[in-house]
């Protein structure tokens, strides 16, 4: 099996081996199902910590006025709103997601929050980005890479659209480094999380998939290697909450 979960033309949808096209369609259905309660579930699942993790990721981006920044797999726009508020009206923020329902929900939330100027929304697949080569200064990807069918291809596309001197920051669930916490985290992920998803979002199966997708996602060192393979340099990662979450950052020179 390769580092991005591919094996003999198959892909992993959680623990299940499926055809690559099947995974893309099933992931889309998952996020169609969870989109109405996605933000509430994020707060409940992380006790609000996801907001701090996203701020940390944006800090690592080293954003400057005048930058064009792409929030890839932007979901309901939490990171995009942080980006837009750093230098209001002085940056162009492109919010992209493969899932239309998530993207439009994020647009509505940003409109409600008064975040309008300089923000555009583009439905796109991370494996085939509709942006010119060398047209983007910064890219963020928060909790989206593990759902991509061909992760290495997506990283290659990000490297393509970034200008020389561009920077990528990936925020994603990763491998827990504390054995004690790992056991508690497994119990929470596979016993509590699906029940919480069923209770709050009416969909326990989707949250079971999300728990499984974390376990089959490349760990910290594997993702670092994948970013380097895609052409990124000086790649470093930061473990948050003992590796429950990791933030990887790298430059394109």
C-alpha positions in Angstrom: 0.0 0.0 0.0 1.3 3.5 -0.8 1.4 6.3 1.8 -1.7 7.9 0.5 -3.9 4.8 1.0 -3.8 3.5 -2.6 -3.4 -0.2 -3.2 -3.6 -1.9 -6.7 -6.1 0.7 -8.0 -8.2 0.7 -4.9 -8.7 3.3 -2.2 -9.8 3.3 1.4 -13.2 4.6 2.5 -12.6 4.3 6.2 -11.5 0.6 6.6 -13.3 -0.5 3.4 -11.5 -1.0 0.1 -13.4 0.6 -2.7 -12.7 1.8 -6.3 -11.3 5.4 -6.3 -14.4 6.8 -8.1 -16.6 5.1 -5.5 -14.7 6.7 -2.6 -15.1 10.2 -4.1 -18.9 9.7 -4.5 -19.3 8.2 -1.0 -17.3 11.0 0.7 -19.5 13.5 -1.1 -22.6 11.8 0.3 -21.1 11.8 3.8 -20.7 15.5 3.8 -24.1 16.1 2.1 -25.5 14.2 5.1 -23.6 16.0 7.9 -23.5 19.5 6.5 -26.6 20.9 8.4 -25.0 20.0 11.8 -21.4 20.0 10.8 -20.4 23.1 12.7 -22.2 22.1 15.9 -20.7 18.6 15.7 -17.2 20.1 15.4 -17.7 22.1 18.5 -19.1 19.1 20.4 -16.5 16.6 19.2 -13.5 18.8 20.0 -15.0 20.8 23.0 -14.4 23.9 20.8 -10.6 23.2 20.5 -10.9 23.1 16.7 -11.2 26.8 16.7 -7.8 27.2 18.4 -6.2 24.6 16.1 -7.4 26.6 13.1 -6.0 29.8 14.5 -2.7 28.1 15.0 -2.7 26.9 11.4 -3.4 30.3 10.1 -0.6 31.8 12.2 1.8 29.3 10.6 0.7 30.4 7.1 2.7 33.7 7.5 0.1 35.6 5.5 1.0 39.1 4.2 -1.2 41.9 2.7 -1.7 41.4 -1.0 -1.5 37.6 -0.9 -3.9 35.4 -2.9 -4.7 32.6 -0.5 -6.6 29.4 -1.2 -8.6 27.6 1.5 -8.8 24.2 0.1 -11.5 21.8 1.3 -12.8 24.9 2.9 -16.1 23.4 4.2 -18.2 25.8 6.1 -15.6 28.6 6.0 -14.1 28.8 9.5 -10.6 29.1 8.2 -11.6 31.4 5.3 -13.1 33.8 7.7 -10.0 33.9 9.8 -7.9 34.5 6.6 -10.2 37.3 5.4 -10.1 39.1 8.8 -6.3 39.2 9.0 -6.0 42.0 6.5 -9.6 43.0 5.6 -10.0 43.9 2.0 -6.2 43.5 1.3 -6.1 39.8 0.4 -8.0 37.7 -2.1 -9.4 34.6 -0.3 -10.5 31.7 -2.5 -12.6 29.1 -0.7 -12.8 25.8 -2.5 -14.5 22.5 -1.7 -15.7 19.5 -3.8 -19.0 19.4 -1.9 -21.5 22.1 -3.0 -23.7 21.9 0.1 -20.7 22.5 2.4 -19.4 25.4 0.2 -22.8 27.2 0.0 -23.3 26.7 3.8 -20.0 28.3 4.3 -20.8 31.2 2.0 -24.1 31.8 3.9 -22.3 31.8 7.3 -19.7 34.2 6.0 -22.4 36.5 4.7 -24.1 36.4 8.0 -20.8 37.3 9.7 -20.2 40.2 7.3 -17.2 38.6 5.7 -17.8 39.5 2.0 -15.1 41.6 0.5 -12.3 39.8 -1.2 -13.8 36.3 -0.7 -14.7 34.0 -3.6 -16.2 30.5 -3.7 -15.1 27.8 -6.2 -16.4 24.2 -6.3 -13.4 22.1 -7.2 -11.7 18.7 -6.8 -8.4 19.1 -5.0 -6.9 16.6 -7.4 -7.6 18.9 -10.4 -7.6 22.5 -9.3 -9.0 25.1 -11.8 -6.3 27.7 -11.1 -3.3 28.7 -13.2 0.1 27.5 -12.3 1.9 29.8 -10.0 -1.1 32.0 -9.3 -1.5 31.4 -5.5 0.6 32.7 -2.6 -0.7 30.6 0.3 -2.8 27.4 0.7 -4.5 26.1 3.7 -6.2 22.7 4.0 -8.0 22.0 7.3 -9.4 18.5 8.0 -9.8 17.7 4.3 -6.8 15.9 3.1 -7.8 12.5 4.6 -11.0 12.6 2.6 -9.2 13.0 -0.8 -9.0 9.9 -2.9 -5.5 10.5 -4.3 -3.7 12.5 -1.7 -0.3 12.7 -3.5 -2.0 14.0 -6.6 -3.7 16.7 -4.5 -0.4 17.8 -3.0 1.1 17.9 -6.4 -1.7 20.2 -7.6 -1.2 22.5 -4.6 2.5 22.7 -5.5 1.6 23.5 -9.1 -0.7 26.4 -8.3 1.6 27.9 -5.7 4.0 30.6 -6.7 7.7 30.3 -5.9 8.0 31.3 -2.2 4.4 30.0 -1.6 3.5 28.2 1.5 1.2 25.3 2.3 -0.3 24.5 5.8 -2.2 21.3 6.3 -4.2 20.8 9.5 -5.3 17.2 10.0 -6.0 14.5 12.5 -2.9 12.3 13.0 -1.3 9.6 15.1 -1.6 10.0 18.9 1.8 9.7 20.6 0.6 9.0 24.1 -0.4 5.3 24.6 -2.8 6.2 27.4 -4.5 9.0 25.4 -4.5 6.7 22.3 -6.6 4.1 24.1 -9.1 6.7 25.5 -9.2 8.4 22.0 -10.1 5.0 20.3 -12.9 4.4 22.8 -14.2 7.9 22.2 -13.9 7.7 18.4 -15.6 4.3 18.0 -18.1 4.2 20.9 -19.0 7.8 21.7 -18.6 9.7 18.4 -21.1 7.6 16.3 -23.7 7.8 19.0 -23.2 11.5 19.2 -23.5 11.8 15.4 -26.7 9.8 15.5 -28.1 11.9 18.3 -27.2 15.4 17.0 -26.9 14.9 13.2 -29.1 11.8 12.8 -26.3 10.0 11.1 -24.0 7.7 13.1 -22.6 5.9 10.1 -21.0 9.1 8.7 -19.2 9.8 11.9 -18.1 6.2 12.1 -16.5 6.7 8.7 -14.8 9.9 9.9 -13.3 8.0 12.8 -12.0 5.3 10.5 -10.7 7.8 8.0 -8.4 9.2 10.7 -6.9 5.8 11.5 -6.0 5.1 7.8 -4.6 8.6 7.1 -0.8 8.9 6.8 0.8 9.7 10.1 3.1 12.7 10.8 6.2 11.4 9.2 4.4 9.8 6.2 2.6 13.1 5.4 5.9 15.0 5.8 7.4 12.6 3.2 4.5 13.1 0.9 4.8 16.8 1.0 8.5 16.6 0.3 7.8 14.2 -2.6 5.4 16.8 -4.0 8.2 19.4 -4.1 7.8 21.2 -0.7 10.9 22.1 1.3 11.6 22.8 4.9 8.6 20.7 5.8 7.9 20.7 9.5 5.0 19.6 11.7 3.6 20.5 15.1 1.7 18.0 17.2 -1.3 19.3 19.0 -3.0 17.5 21.9 -0.2 14.8 21.8 -0.7 14.2 18.1 -4.5 13.9 18.0 -4.0 16.7 15.5 -0.9 17.7 13.5 -0.2 20.8 11.5 2.3 20.4 8.6 3.8 23.4 6.9 6.2 23.6 3.9 7.5 26.1 1.4 7.6 25.9 -2.4 10.9 27.5 -3.5 
